[in-house]
Amino acid sequence: MHKIDIDLVEMTMDVMKYTIDRISSTKNKIGKPKQAGELKNLSST
């Protein structure tokens, strides 16, 4: 099990802030899954 320390708490808060911002934003599009070829091209650049 994880030992709870200040770094873990800070990381958890960062994840929660990002999540809340992401789901409450009306400007950002969540998007859709990319095809395998598109992902391959992205990783090779």
Residue pairs with C-beta under 8 A, 6 or more apart in sequence:
2 8
22 28
22 30
34 42
